Amino acid sequence: MLELSKKPHEQMSAGELAQNTGVTEKYLEQILAILKKNGLVTATRGAAGGYTLSRDPAEIKIGCILRALEDNFQLVDCLSGSCSGGRCDCPSRNLWVNLQNNINDYLDSLSLKQILEENI
């Protein structure tokens, strides 16, 4: 996503993205399919095709990207309701809930543009 944000209005092929990022093309295509399914990138087929961001980099939040790519973006099991024995009422649960909320708020406050420009 950062590589696409460098040239947000230009298409880049999976091969070009793979070369620029060091990620294998096969794995990158799997990632791009998930990002496309979640409306974060658009794909154009054909010889002149490729991938572009679906929106301006300033509008795409890092939290949205991570949640699209991670099936369960939870710090601990009890946040998803799957504590051992099905009970999620341990004394530390509020700590984990608050920490998860703070992480989500932080990630949702950062855009691709900020990451690219501010080197966060």
Secondary structure, DSSP 8 states (H G I E B T S, - for coil): -HHHHHSTTS-B-HHHHHHHH---HHHHHHHHHHHHHTTSEEEE-STT-EEEESS-GGG-BHHHHHHHH-S---SSGGGGT--GGG----TTHHHHHHHHHHHHHHHHH-BHHHHHHH--
